[in-house]
């Protein structure tokens, strides 16, 4: 496979294609991996399928890009390797927030970056989007810049930033980009691309679902969030305003019923903008893709390889986890307080069709290195494959309550039937496609959802243990203390599921194990709670290899608790472990 099978990354590639210039150029914080699990590849292949010429600048050199001598059309800039795009630059920090990619929960630098060639650290800057937009602006004047991806999505309004321990402004304002695409951005980016291609200027594209734009006033009908000045402080009124600010976003995340949101931010000193005249305006969320649209997206002509330029550097480690896996769905209605998936992908489940997954599975058998094992068939939560209620079937969900917390919604219909049928169709390939030996599920399941499916939950658990577990099954109880679970937005009886799992395996004559994900130091968790969990682990005979320290990241309810010291759902104070206590809790869980 040659570089011509990939999207262009340099001037030589353009010449081979016979292109004068690209329509769009995507600046990415990740190395270029042409696989649907990598955001830059997904968006670029979609634009290509729409007829646009697209190039990628992966991980541009940034360390020496601060010189004030940079000028328009600077030929030495790392952002000029593909020339000036005809329509716009796109920029994303990568599959992870760049600060999470660089630092542990203890704020220590990571020694590796799985999304960089050879796992090398330091190839993307801290707060990558700010750096990339700055570099683009220095290189080309008057060029539209559109930012998106996880870092943009979770920082679209004022947000608590754990690494600086401050509330920062919207990344749209700080970066000075023209448009911010939030969530899963396929619908938004295609509409932006078509309107730019038709001759519209970037400043007139203000009304696209799934985007945030800058303005001088709140539009009529928009719901005003507490302003930046009101939420940035540490006093009680600021903390309460910050919690209200977050909950208003959460309640308006439904594409069917969410209102436009507007947040005012004071101007920076000396920038010439009158005080109070800068607004971030969020249009309502984009509707989820239909099943056929999602199928089309994942069946675009991805090479499923990292670019050949990385071959001599050991490839890109993050690819190995997903290269022979199938994404069966998007979205999650689990409602975990510490998870940002609902803020980015949304709560509505978007499943792919059984037929599309079978086609993709067959395509995997032709890839170099395939040894007969499909490593995963799942999504954010593997067994969330169907809409849990009629409201979600239309892409909507309830603003005032979760599907599973604090108790399952009476309208929720747990149904593993369609997922079981898809898994059966994939297992059938073991006979028709001799290259496929086994189909695993590794992306984690919700065991409480199995319990809720009275009709086929037991069948699913038995099918799972019989056919789709590679000796170990990942589940996520996170904790066992009722108070901590309440703060986490979790439900379910893990001990009951643990017993059922081992009973089923005994019946099947299999010796398989559970690997529970556990979190220490979460808001609401005391030393006594950690001791309770440690006693439970000792009693159950499970010795954890690792424990996840709670990591306050933008876009989660738990981070609001960490910053404010109270639960915004109830307004009640909540215990927030300090650094010393977090170390003690972790030590308790690992003492065996």
GUZADREN-206180 format. One record per residue (C-alpha): residue number from 0; chain; y negated, z negated, x. Coordinates in Angstrom, 2 decimals. Example, Ala and Ser with C-alpha at 12.3 -4.5 7.8 and 13.67 -1.06 7.14 Angstrom:
2
pos / unit / c2 / c3 / c1
0 / A / 4.50 / -7.80 / 12.30
1 / A / 1.06 / -7.14 / 13.67
This chain:
592
pos / unit / c2 / c3 / c1
0 / A / 0.00 / 0.00 / 0.00
1 / A / -3.36 / 1.07 / 1.49
2 / A / -6.93 / -0.08 / 0.97
3 / A / -7.47 / 2.94 / -1.31
4 / A / -5.41 / 1.16 / -3.98
5 / A / -8.10 / -1.55 / -4.09
6 / A / -11.71 / -1.56 / -5.20
7 / A / -14.16 / -0.69 / -2.40
8 / A / -15.40 / -3.46 / -0.12
9 / A / -17.31 / -1.43 / 2.50
10 / A / -19.25 / 1.81 / 3.01
11 / A / -16.16 / 3.54 / 4.44
12 / A / -14.30 / 2.88 / 1.19
13 / A / -17.13 / 4.49 / -0.79
14 / A / -17.02 / 7.58 / 1.38
15 / A / -13.27 / 7.94 / 0.85
16 / A / -13.83 / 7.78 / -2.89
17 / A / -16.71 / 10.25 / -2.70
18 / A / -19.13 / 7.79 / -4.31
19 / A / -22.86 / 7.75 / -3.60
20 / A / -23.17 / 4.19 / -4.86
21 / A / -21.54 / 1.59 / -7.10
22 / A / -22.74 / 0.85 / -10.62
23 / A / -21.97 / -2.84 / -10.13
24 / A / -21.24 / -4.93 / -7.05
25 / A / -19.50 / -8.29 / -7.43
26 / A / -20.29 / -10.92 / -4.78
27 / A / -17.39 / -13.38 / -4.79
28 / A / -16.80 / -16.76 / -3.18
29 / A / -13.07 / -16.03 / -3.03
30 / A / -11.28 / -13.59 / -0.78
31 / A / -10.49 / -10.35 / -2.62
32 / A / -7.13 / -10.72 / -4.33
33 / A / -6.39 / -7.94 / -6.80
34 / A / -4.55 / -10.12 / -9.31
35 / A / -5.44 / -11.05 / -12.92
36 / A / -5.54 / -14.76 / -12.03
37 / A / -8.61 / -14.12 / -9.85
38 / A / -11.85 / -13.87 / -11.81
39 / A / -13.57 / -11.26 / -9.62
40 / A / -10.60 / -8.89 / -9.86
41 / A / -10.33 / -9.39 / -13.61
42 / A / -13.98 / -8.57 / -14.32
43 / A / -14.13 / -5.69 / -11.84
44 / A / -10.95 / -4.01 / -13.09
45 / A / -12.21 / -4.33 / -16.67
46 / A / -15.53 / -2.68 / -15.76
47 / A / -13.60 / 0.03 / -13.91
48 / A / -11.50 / 0.62 / -17.04
49 / A / -14.74 / 1.03 / -19.00
50 / A / -15.75 / 3.87 / -16.67
51 / A / -18.04 / 2.04 / -14.24
52 / A / -17.90 / 2.28 / -10.46
53 / A / -17.40 / -1.23 / -9.12
54 / A / -17.28 / -2.71 / -5.63
55 / A / -16.64 / -6.21 / -4.30
56 / A / -18.29 / -8.14 / -1.47
57 / A / -15.84 / -11.01 / -0.91
58 / A / -17.07 / -14.11 / 0.91
59 / A / -20.18 / -12.62 / 2.54
60 / A / -21.17 / -14.21 / 5.83
61 / A / -23.71 / -16.87 / 4.91
62 / A / -24.20 / -19.18 / 7.91
63 / A / -26.89 / -17.03 / 9.54
64 / A / -28.41 / -15.60 / 6.40
65 / A / -31.41 / -17.92 / 6.17
66 / A / -33.83 / -15.99 / 8.34
67 / A / -37.23 / -15.43 / 6.77
68 / A / -37.30 / -12.07 / 8.52
69 / A / -34.96 / -10.63 / 5.89
70 / A / -36.73 / -7.94 / 3.90
71 / A / -36.06 / -5.48 / 1.12
72 / A / -33.23 / -3.02 / 1.88
73 / A / -32.33 / -4.96 / 5.05
74 / A / -29.43 / -2.94 / 6.54
75 / A / -28.14 / -5.97 / 8.49
76 / A / -27.63 / -8.16 / 5.43
77 / A / -24.03 / -8.92 / 4.41
78 / A / -25.11 / -7.97 / 0.88
79 / A / -25.91 / -4.40 / 1.91
80 / A / -22.40 / -3.34 / 2.99
81 / A / -21.98 / -1.31 / -0.21
82 / A / -25.63 / -0.36 / -0.58
83 / A / -27.75 / -1.02 / -3.63
84 / A / -25.85 / -0.92 / -6.95
85 / A / -27.15 / 1.42 / -9.63
86 / A / -27.17 / -1.20 / -12.39
87 / A / -26.75 / -4.79 / -11.15
88 / A / -25.23 / -7.33 / -8.83
89 / A / -22.68 / -9.76 / -10.26
90 / A / -22.04 / -13.08 / -8.51
91 / A / -19.40 / -15.79 / -8.85
92 / A / -18.54 / -18.77 / -6.65
93 / A / -14.80 / -18.17 / -7.09
94 / A / -11.96 / -19.63 / -9.13
95 / A / -13.15 / -23.16 / -8.28
96 / A / -16.55 / -24.80 / -8.24
97 / A / -17.58 / -24.44 / -4.60
98 / A / -18.16 / -28.19 / -4.21
99 / A / -14.67 / -28.97 / -5.53
100 / A / -13.30 / -26.30 / -3.18
101 / A / -14.99 / -28.00 / -0.22
102 / A / -14.69 / -31.74 / -0.91
103 / A / -12.06 / -34.24 / -2.04
104 / A / -12.65 / -36.83 / -4.76
105 / A / -13.67 / -39.16 / -1.91
106 / A / -16.34 / -36.60 / -0.88
107 / A / -14.54 / -35.83 / 2.36
108 / A / -14.45 / -32.20 / 3.58
109 / A / -11.21 / -30.40 / 2.87
110 / A / -9.43 / -28.95 / 5.88
111 / A / -8.20 / -25.88 / 3.97
112 / A / -9.37 / -23.45 / 1.30
113 / A / -6.47 / -21.79 / -0.52
114 / A / -8.74 / -19.01 / -1.79
115 / A / -9.71 / -17.88 / 1.72
116 / A / -7.68 / -15.81 / 4.20
117 / A / -5.21 / -17.95 / 6.08
118 / A / -6.43 / -20.96 / 4.11
119 / A / -9.43 / -21.23 / 6.42
120 / A / -12.17 / -23.60 / 5.28
121 / A / -15.89 / -22.88 / 5.44
122 / A / -15.97 / -19.21 / 4.44
123 / A / -18.07 / -19.95 / 1.35
124 / A / -21.19 / -22.13 / 1.26
125 / A / -21.77 / -25.31 / -0.69
126 / A / -23.32 / -24.43 / -4.07
127 / A / -22.25 / -20.87 / -3.42
128 / A / -24.04 / -19.24 / -6.35
129 / A / -27.43 / -20.47 / -5.16
130 / A / -26.79 / -19.05 / -1.72
131 / A / -25.47 / -15.72 / -2.98
132 / A / -28.31 / -15.03 / -5.37
133 / A / -30.81 / -15.98 / -2.68
134 / A / -29.15 / -13.53 / -0.27
135 / A / -29.11 / -10.73 / -2.84
136 / A / -32.78 / -11.28 / -3.67
137 / A / -33.75 / -11.21 / 0.01
138 / A / -31.86 / -7.99 / 0.56
139 / A / -32.92 / -6.04 / -2.55
140 / A / -36.07 / -6.46 / -4.53
141 / A / -36.15 / -6.02 / -8.31
142 / A / -32.39 / -5.81 / -8.76
143 / A / -30.75 / -7.44 / -11.80
144 / A / -28.45 / -10.36 / -10.88
145 / A / -25.89 / -11.73 / -13.32
146 / A / -23.98 / -14.90 / -12.48
147 / A / -20.75 / -16.14 / -14.05
148 / A / -17.43 / -17.86 / -13.44
149 / A / -16.54 / -21.54 / -13.46
150 / A / -19.44 / -22.79 / -11.32
151 / A / -22.00 / -21.05 / -13.50
152 / A / -20.24 / -21.91 / -16.75
153 / A / -20.04 / -25.67 / -16.17
154 / A / -23.56 / -25.92 / -14.73
155 / A / -25.36 / -23.85 / -17.32
156 / A / -27.51 / -26.76 / -18.51
157 / A / -28.73 / -29.94 / -16.80
158 / A / -25.62 / -31.61 / -15.37
159 / A / -24.59 / -34.66 / -13.40
160 / A / -23.71 / -33.65 / -9.85
161 / A / -21.27 / -36.08 / -8.23
162 / A / -21.88 / -34.89 / -4.68
163 / A / -25.64 / -35.58 / -4.73
164 / A / -25.37 / -38.35 / -7.36
165 / A / -28.21 / -36.77 / -9.33
166 / A / -28.72 / -34.77 / -12.51
167 / A / -29.47 / -31.23 / -11.42
168 / A / -31.22 / -28.50 / -13.35
169 / A / -29.43 / -25.57 / -14.90
170 / A / -28.00 / -23.31 / -12.20
171 / A / -29.63 / -20.40 / -14.02
172 / A / -33.05 / -21.82 / -13.15
173 / A / -32.16 / -23.00 / -9.66
174 / A / -30.57 / -19.68 / -8.71
175 / A / -33.26 / -17.51 / -10.36
176 / A / -30.56 / -15.19 / -11.70
177 / A / -31.41 / -13.04 / -14.72
178 / A / -28.43 / -13.81 / -16.98
179 / A / -25.68 / -16.43 / -16.84
180 / A / -22.35 / -15.52 / -18.43
181 / A / -20.42 / -18.61 / -19.49
182 / A / -16.83 / -19.01 / -20.62
183 / A / -14.33 / -16.18 / -20.38
184 / A / -16.87 / -13.45 / -19.82
185 / A / -15.15 / -10.16 / -20.68
186 / A / -16.94 / -9.46 / -23.97
187 / A / -20.32 / -10.44 / -22.56
188 / A / -20.09 / -8.45 / -19.33
189 / A / -19.00 / -5.27 / -21.09
190 / A / -21.91 / -5.47 / -23.54
191 / A / -24.37 / -6.15 / -20.70
192 / A / -22.96 / -3.22 / -18.73
193 / A / -23.20 / -0.81 / -21.65
194 / A / -26.76 / -1.83 / -22.46
195 / A / -27.90 / -1.51 / -18.85
196 / A / -26.22 / 1.89 / -18.63
197 / A / -28.01 / 3.01 / -21.78
198 / A / -31.37 / 2.32 / -20.15
199 / A / -32.23 / -1.18 / -21.35
200 / A / -33.92 / -3.40 / -18.79
201 / A / -32.38 / -6.73 / -17.87
202 / A / -35.30 / -8.73 / -19.31
203 / A / -34.71 / -7.30 / -22.81
204 / A / -31.03 / -8.32 / -22.92
205 / A / -31.48 / -11.73 / -24.48
206 / A / -29.09 / -11.97 / -27.43
207 / A / -25.52 / -11.49 / -26.19
208 / A / -22.94 / -14.07 / -27.20
209 / A / -21.51 / -16.01 / -24.27
210 / A / -24.70 / -15.79 / -22.19
211 / A / -27.60 / -18.01 / -21.18
212 / A / -31.03 / -16.57 / -20.46
213 / A / -34.41 / -17.88 / -19.35
214 / A / -37.34 / -18.05 / -21.74
215 / A / -40.86 / -19.39 / -22.21
216 / A / -40.08 / -21.02 / -25.55
217 / A / -37.16 / -22.00 / -27.75
218 / A / -36.16 / -19.21 / -30.14
219 / A / -36.41 / -19.79 / -33.85
220 / A / -33.31 / -21.46 / -35.24
221 / A / -32.12 / -22.83 / -31.89
222 / A / -31.05 / -26.44 / -31.61
223 / A / -33.13 / -28.18 / -28.94
224 / A / -31.27 / -30.31 / -26.43
225 / A / -32.99 / -33.29 / -24.79
226 / A / -35.15 / -31.81 / -22.05
227 / A / -34.38 / -32.05 / -18.34
228 / A / -37.05 / -34.69 / -17.76
229 / A / -35.47 / -36.85 / -20.47
230 / A / -31.94 / -36.76 / -19.00
231 / A / -32.49 / -36.84 / -15.23
232 / A / -33.28 / -40.56 / -14.84
233 / A / -31.16 / -43.70 / -14.46
234 / A / -32.79 / -45.87 / -17.13
235 / A / -31.03 / -46.59 / -20.42
236 / A / -33.02 / -44.05 / -22.42
237 / A / -32.25 / -41.28 / -19.91
238 / A / -28.55 / -42.12 / -19.88
239 / A / -28.39 / -42.13 / -23.67
240 / A / -30.28 / -38.83 / -23.77
241 / A / -27.84 / -37.38 / -21.24
242 / A / -24.86 / -38.39 / -23.40
243 / A / -26.51 / -36.90 / -26.50
244 / A / -27.25 / -33.74 / -24.51
245 / A / -23.55 / -33.35 / -23.67
246 / A / -22.27 / -34.10 / -27.17
247 / A / -24.62 / -31.53 / -28.71
248 / A / -23.14 / -28.92 / -26.37
249 / A / -19.62 / -30.03 / -27.25
250 / A / -20.25 / -29.84 / -31.00
251 / A / -21.70 / -26.35 / -30.71
252 / A / -18.93 / -24.81 / -28.60
253 / A / -17.28 / -23.20 / -31.62
254 / A / -17.85 / -19.41 / -31.77
255 / A / -17.62 / -19.43 / -35.57
256 / A / -20.18 / -22.17 / -36.26
257 / A / -21.99 / -23.03 / -33.00
258 / A / -25.78 / -22.76 / -33.03
259 / A / -27.95 / -21.32 / -30.25
260 / A / -29.04 / -24.11 / -27.88
261 / A / -32.28 / -24.47 / -25.95
262 / A / -33.17 / -26.83 / -23.10
263 / A / -36.68 / -27.24 / -21.70
264 / A / -37.17 / -27.87 / -18.00
265 / A / -40.39 / -28.72 / -16.25
266 / A / -41.54 / -26.24 / -13.63
267 / A / -41.14 / -26.82 / -9.93
268 / A / -44.39 / -27.69 / -8.11
269 / A / -46.32 / -24.72 / -6.88
270 / A / -44.30 / -21.95 / -8.51
271 / A / -47.13 / -20.94 / -10.81
272 / A / -45.28 / -21.52 / -14.07
273 / A / -47.09 / -23.86 / -16.48
274 / A / -45.45 / -27.26 / -16.95
275 / A / -42.86 / -27.26 / -19.72
276 / A / -42.77 / -23.49 / -20.16
277 / A / -39.31 / -22.84 / -18.72
278 / A / -36.36 / -22.86 / -21.12
279 / A / -32.66 / -22.21 / -20.78
280 / A / -31.42 / -20.57 / -23.96
281 / A / -27.71 / -20.46 / -24.72
282 / A / -26.55 / -17.87 / -27.21
283 / A / -23.49 / -18.90 / -29.29
284 / A / -20.10 / -18.60 / -27.58
285 / A / -18.29 / -15.26 / -27.52
286 / A / -15.32 / -14.93 / -29.85
287 / A / -11.91 / -15.04 / -28.13
288 / A / -10.25 / -11.74 / -27.34
289 / A / -7.76 / -10.44 / -29.86
290 / A / -4.11 / -10.32 / -28.82
291 / A / -4.22 / -6.56 / -28.15
292 / A / -7.39 / -6.96 / -26.07
293 / A / -5.81 / -9.71 / -23.97
294 / A / -2.70 / -7.59 / -23.47
295 / A / -4.84 / -4.69 / -22.30
296 / A / -6.69 / -6.92 / -19.88
297 / A / -3.60 / -8.26 / -18.14
298 / A / -2.01 / -4.81 / -17.95
299 / A / -4.88 / -3.21 / -16.04
300 / A / -3.77 / -1.59 / -12.74
301 / A / -3.84 / -4.65 / -10.49
302 / A / -2.05 / -4.27 / -7.17
303 / A / -1.20 / -8.02 / -7.35
304 / A / -1.86 / -8.31 / -3.63
305 / A / -4.58 / -9.62 / -1.39
306 / A / -6.60 / -6.87 / 0.27
307 / A / -4.90 / -5.43 / 3.39
308 / A / -7.87 / -6.56 / 5.49
309 / A / -6.37 / -10.09 / 5.28
310 / A / -2.84 / -9.15 / 6.35
311 / A / -3.43 / -10.12 / 9.95
312 / A / -4.95 / -13.44 / 8.88
313 / A / -1.94 / -14.70 / 6.94
314 / A / -2.96 / -13.43 / 3.49
315 / A / -4.55 / -15.67 / 0.83
316 / A / -2.49 / -18.82 / 0.06
317 / A / -3.64 / -19.17 / -3.58
318 / A / -1.91 / -15.90 / -4.43
319 / A / 1.54 / -17.32 / -3.69
320 / A / 1.33 / -19.77 / -6.61
321 / A / 0.65 / -17.06 / -9.18
322 / A / 1.90 / -13.77 / -7.78
323 / A / 5.19 / -13.81 / -9.70
324 / A / 3.93 / -15.75 / -12.72
325 / A / 2.94 / -14.64 / -16.23
326 / A / -0.14 / -15.88 / -18.09
327 / A / 0.99 / -16.18 / -21.70
328 / A / -2.16 / -17.70 / -23.23
329 / A / -5.71 / -18.91 / -22.79
330 / A / -7.49 / -21.91 / -24.23
331 / A / -6.40 / -25.51 / -24.82
332 / A / -6.84 / -27.84 / -27.80
333 / A / -5.47 / -30.86 / -25.90
334 / A / -8.92 / -32.45 / -25.71
335 / A / -8.41 / -34.41 / -22.45
336 / A / -11.69 / -36.09 / -21.52
337 / A / -11.37 / -35.31 / -17.81
338 / A / -10.66 / -31.59 / -18.22
339 / A / -13.29 / -28.82 / -18.28
340 / A / -10.99 / -26.11 / -19.65
341 / A / -12.34 / -26.52 / -23.19
342 / A / -15.90 / -26.06 / -21.87
343 / A / -14.92 / -22.86 / -20.08
344 / A / -11.95 / -21.24 / -21.83
345 / A / -12.50 / -22.94 / -25.18
346 / A / -10.20 / -24.78 / -27.56
347 / A / -8.96 / -21.73 / -29.47
348 / A / -5.56 / -20.48 / -28.29
349 / A / -5.47 / -16.80 / -27.30
350 / A / -1.82 / -15.72 / -26.93
351 / A / -0.54 / -12.49 / -25.44
352 / A / 2.13 / -10.54 / -27.22
353 / A / 5.81 / -10.87 / -26.39
354 / A / 5.96 / -7.13 / -25.72
355 / A / 3.13 / -7.25 / -23.17
356 / A / 4.72 / -10.15 / -21.30
357 / A / 8.04 / -8.32 / -21.16
358 / A / 6.33 / -5.23 / -19.73
359 / A / 4.59 / -7.33 / -17.11
360 / A / 7.84 / -9.11 / -16.21
361 / A / 9.47 / -5.74 / -15.61
362 / A / 6.53 / -4.71 / -13.43
363 / A / 6.98 / -7.83 / -11.28
364 / A / 10.45 / -6.67 / -10.25
365 / A / 8.89 / -3.75 / -8.36
366 / A / 6.64 / -5.92 / -6.20
367 / A / 7.35 / -6.45 / -2.55
368 / A / 8.76 / -9.93 / -1.99
369 / A / 10.08 / -10.44 / -5.53
370 / A / 13.37 / -12.35 / -5.25
371 / A / 14.37 / -12.49 / -8.90
372 / A / 12.39 / -15.54 / -10.00
373 / A / 9.48 / -15.55 / -12.45
374 / A / 7.75 / -18.75 / -11.45
375 / A / 5.88 / -19.52 / -14.66
376 / A / 5.22 / -18.38 / -18.22
377 / A / 2.28 / -20.41 / -19.42
378 / A / -1.41 / -21.10 / -19.60
379 / A / -3.60 / -24.21 / -19.40
380 / A / -0.82 / -25.87 / -21.42
381 / A / 2.40 / -23.88 / -21.46
382 / A / 3.65 / -24.81 / -24.94
383 / A / 0.26 / -24.18 / -26.63
384 / A / 1.05 / -20.60 / -27.61
385 / A / -0.01 / -20.45 / -31.26
386 / A / -3.15 / -21.50 / -33.14
387 / A / -2.64 / -25.03 / -34.47
388 / A / -4.48 / -24.37 / -37.76
389 / A / -6.01 / -21.60 / -39.86
390 / A / -9.48 / -22.36 / -38.52
391 / A / -8.35 / -21.57 / -34.97
392 / A / -6.66 / -18.37 / -36.10
393 / A / -10.20 / -17.08 / -36.65
394 / A / -11.39 / -18.34 / -33.27
395 / A / -13.03 / -21.49 / -34.61
396 / A / -12.41 / -25.22 / -34.34
397 / A / -13.79 / -28.47 / -35.70
398 / A / -17.04 / -29.77 / -34.22
399 / A / -16.53 / -33.43 / -35.12
400 / A / -12.90 / -34.07 / -34.21
401 / A / -10.15 / -33.15 / -31.78
402 / A / -6.81 / -31.62 / -32.76
403 / A / -4.68 / -34.40 / -31.24
404 / A / -6.99 / -37.34 / -30.56
405 / A / -7.21 / -40.15 / -31.67
406 / A / -4.36 / -39.02 / -33.93
407 / A / -3.05 / -35.56 / -34.81
408 / A / -5.21 / -33.73 / -37.34
409 / A / -3.49 / -33.51 / -40.75
410 / A / -4.12 / -29.75 / -40.71
411 / A / -2.42 / -29.26 / -37.34
412 / A / 0.78 / -27.23 / -37.53
413 / A / 2.92 / -27.63 / -34.40
414 / A / 5.11 / -24.57 / -33.97
415 / A / 7.12 / -23.63 / -30.88
416 / A / 8.76 / -20.69 / -32.68
417 / A / 6.72 / -17.80 / -31.21
418 / A / 6.93 / -19.27 / -27.70
419 / A / 10.69 / -19.67 / -28.03
420 / A / 10.97 / -16.02 / -29.14
421 / A / 8.93 / -14.87 / -26.13
422 / A / 11.03 / -16.92 / -23.72
423 / A / 14.19 / -15.50 / -25.31
424 / A / 12.92 / -11.95 / -24.79
425 / A / 12.19 / -12.72 / -21.14
426 / A / 15.60 / -14.31 / -20.63
427 / A / 17.19 / -11.16 / -22.04
428 / A / 15.81 / -9.28 / -19.05
429 / A / 18.33 / -11.12 / -16.89
430 / A / 20.94 / -8.80 / -18.37
431 / A / 18.96 / -5.57 / -18.66
432 / A / 16.92 / -6.05 / -15.46
433 / A / 19.35 / -7.35 / -12.87
434 / A / 16.48 / -8.06 / -10.50
435 / A / 15.42 / -11.03 / -12.71
436 / A / 17.57 / -14.10 / -12.12
437 / A / 15.56 / -16.94 / -13.67
438 / A / 12.40 / -17.54 / -15.71
439 / A / 10.73 / -20.90 / -15.05
440 / A / 7.93 / -22.88 / -16.72
441 / A / 5.79 / -24.71 / -14.18
442 / A / 2.30 / -24.91 / -15.65
443 / A / 2.93 / -28.18 / -17.48
444 / A / 3.65 / -29.02 / -21.12
445 / A / 2.28 / -31.44 / -23.73
446 / A / 5.20 / -33.69 / -24.62
447 / A / 3.36 / -35.15 / -27.64
448 / A / 3.14 / -31.65 / -29.12
449 / A / 6.94 / -31.34 / -28.85
450 / A / 7.28 / -34.54 / -30.88
451 / A / 4.93 / -33.16 / -33.55
452 / A / 7.06 / -30.05 / -34.10
453 / A / 9.69 / -31.54 / -36.40
454 / A / 11.31 / -28.17 / -37.09
455 / A / 11.76 / -26.66 / -33.63
456 / A / 10.51 / -29.24 / -31.14
457 / A / 14.02 / -30.45 / -30.36
458 / A / 15.22 / -26.88 / -29.93
459 / A / 12.35 / -26.19 / -27.54
460 / A / 13.11 / -29.23 / -25.39
461 / A / 16.78 / -28.28 / -25.15
462 / A / 15.95 / -24.62 / -24.39
463 / A / 13.45 / -25.76 / -21.78
464 / A / 15.97 / -28.00 / -20.00
465 / A / 18.79 / -25.46 / -20.26
466 / A / 16.90 / -22.38 / -19.05
467 / A / 13.42 / -22.95 / -17.71
468 / A / 13.33 / -26.03 / -15.47
469 / A / 13.85 / -25.63 / -11.74
470 / A / 15.12 / -29.18 / -11.28
471 / A / 11.73 / -30.76 / -11.95
472 / A / 9.47 / -30.59 / -15.01
473 / A / 5.75 / -31.29 / -14.76
474 / A / 4.22 / -33.39 / -17.54
475 / A / 0.88 / -35.15 / -17.76
476 / A / 0.94 / -38.66 / -19.24
477 / A / -1.93 / -39.54 / -16.80
478 / A / -1.52 / -43.27 / -17.61
479 / A / 0.35 / -45.65 / -19.91
480 / A / -2.34 / -48.24 / -20.77
481 / A / -3.59 / -47.68 / -24.37
482 / A / -7.22 / -48.38 / -23.44
483 / A / -7.19 / -45.93 / -20.54
484 / A / -5.41 / -43.28 / -22.61
485 / A / -8.08 / -43.68 / -25.29
486 / A / -10.83 / -43.09 / -22.72
487 / A / -8.90 / -40.04 / -21.49
488 / A / -8.51 / -38.64 / -25.01
489 / A / -4.72 / -38.73 / -24.62
490 / A / -1.98 / -39.48 / -27.13
491 / A / 1.81 / -39.60 / -27.10
492 / A / 4.59 / -41.95 / -26.10
493 / A / 5.62 / -40.95 / -22.58
494 / A / 8.46 / -43.47 / -22.33
495 / A / 10.05 / -42.11 / -25.51
496 / A / 9.78 / -38.55 / -24.18
497 / A / 11.19 / -39.60 / -20.82
498 / A / 14.27 / -41.02 / -22.52
499 / A / 14.69 / -37.89 / -24.67
500 / A / 14.40 / -35.65 / -21.60
501 / A / 17.17 / -37.46 / -19.75
502 / A / 19.36 / -37.60 / -22.87
503 / A / 19.08 / -33.84 / -23.32
504 / A / 19.87 / -33.19 / -19.65
505 / A / 22.87 / -35.52 / -19.81
506 / A / 24.13 / -33.60 / -22.84
507 / A / 23.69 / -30.32 / -20.96
508 / A / 25.35 / -31.69 / -17.84
509 / A / 22.22 / -31.22 / -15.75
510 / A / 20.52 / -33.50 / -13.25
511 / A / 16.81 / -32.79 / -13.58
512 / A / 13.69 / -34.87 / -13.09
513 / A / 10.24 / -35.42 / -14.53
514 / A / 7.16 / -35.18 / -12.33
515 / A / 4.33 / -37.01 / -14.15
516 / A / 0.71 / -36.36 / -13.23
517 / A / -1.14 / -39.68 / -12.89
518 / A / -4.86 / -40.43 / -12.51
519 / A / -6.34 / -43.54 / -10.92
520 / A / -9.90 / -44.79 / -11.12
521 / A / -10.72 / -43.13 / -14.44
522 / A / -13.56 / -44.66 / -16.50
523 / A / -12.05 / -47.37 / -18.71
524 / A / -9.34 / -48.19 / -16.15
525 / A / -9.39 / -51.70 / -14.68
526 / A / -7.31 / -53.22 / -11.89
527 / A / -5.19 / -54.85 / -14.58
528 / A / -4.50 / -51.41 / -16.08
529 / A / -3.53 / -50.07 / -12.67
530 / A / -1.19 / -53.04 / -12.18
531 / A / 0.39 / -52.32 / -15.58
532 / A / 1.03 / -48.70 / -14.56
533 / A / 2.40 / -49.78 / -11.17
534 / A / 4.88 / -52.14 / -12.89
535 / A / 5.94 / -49.36 / -15.23
536 / A / 6.54 / -46.95 / -12.34
537 / A / 8.65 / -49.55 / -10.54
538 / A / 10.66 / -50.28 / -13.69
539 / A / 11.26 / -46.57 / -14.41
540 / A / 12.26 / -45.92 / -10.80
541 / A / 9.67 / -43.20 / -10.21
542 / A / 7.98 / -43.20 / -6.80
543 / A / 4.92 / -40.91 / -6.87
544 / A / 4.22 / -38.75 / -3.84
545 / A / 0.57 / -38.49 / -4.77
546 / A / -1.93 / -39.85 / -7.26
547 / A / -5.00 / -37.94 / -8.38
548 / A / -8.19 / -39.95 / -7.94
549 / A / -10.56 / -39.35 / -10.82
550 / A / -12.97 / -36.58 / -9.80
551 / A / -16.27 / -36.39 / -11.73
552 / A / -16.94 / -32.67 / -12.17
553 / A / -19.53 / -30.93 / -14.38
554 / A / -18.51 / -30.12 / -17.94
555 / A / -16.25 / -33.08 / -18.77
556 / A / -16.59 / -36.03 / -21.11
557 / A / -15.18 / -38.33 / -18.43
558 / A / -17.99 / -37.39 / -16.06
559 / A / -20.49 / -38.41 / -18.75
560 / A / -18.74 / -41.79 / -18.93
561 / A / -18.83 / -42.09 / -15.13
562 / A / -22.55 / -41.33 / -14.97
563 / A / -23.77 / -43.27 / -18.00
564 / A / -21.36 / -46.23 / -18.15
565 / A / -20.51 / -45.77 / -21.81
566 / A / -18.31 / -43.63 / -24.02
567 / A / -20.56 / -41.07 / -25.77
568 / A / -18.08 / -40.78 / -28.66
569 / A / -18.58 / -44.40 / -29.69
570 / A / -21.66 / -45.49 / -27.75
571 / A / -19.74 / -48.51 / -26.42
572 / A / -19.96 / -49.62 / -22.79
573 / A / -17.02 / -48.64 / -20.60
574 / A / -15.81 / -49.98 / -17.27
575 / A / -16.45 / -47.58 / -14.38
576 / A / -14.54 / -48.48 / -11.20
577 / A / -16.60 / -48.50 / -8.01
578 / A / -15.41 / -46.92 / -4.78
579 / A / -13.71 / -50.10 / -3.54
580 / A / -11.88 / -50.62 / -6.80
581 / A / -10.83 / -46.94 / -6.92
582 / A / -9.17 / -47.39 / -3.51
583 / A / -7.45 / -50.57 / -4.76
584 / A / -6.14 / -48.83 / -7.89
585 / A / -4.77 / -45.94 / -5.87
586 / A / -3.13 / -48.34 / -3.39
587 / A / -1.44 / -50.22 / -6.24
588 / A / 0.16 / -47.03 / -7.55
589 / A / 1.32 / -45.92 / -4.12
590 / A / 2.47 / -49.28 / -2.77
591 / A / 6.18 / -48.42 / -3.17
